[in-house]
């Protein structure tokens, strides 16, 4: 599993409870963030358009985590 260093928070594994607690995001929103990251990837033709889509649909800590997941999806798709 990749590591993410977000300054004061280092994510070593995708532990839903630790991530959502650290960022103050309710557990039930986690899957929605992953889905939104995938929608952003599928929705637009360029990375900047996808990031704008995320910014229009997410706020605060959810936006930060959505961008992390978007980056992971983009990375996986680039490898294929």
PyMOL commands that set and color helices and strands:
alter all, ss='L'
color gray80, all
select helices_A, chain A and resi 16-23+27-43+47-57+60-79
alter helices_A, ss='H'
color red, helices_A
select strands_A, chain A and resi 4-5+10-11
alter strands_A, ss='S'
color yellow, strands_A
deselect
rebuild
show_as cartoon
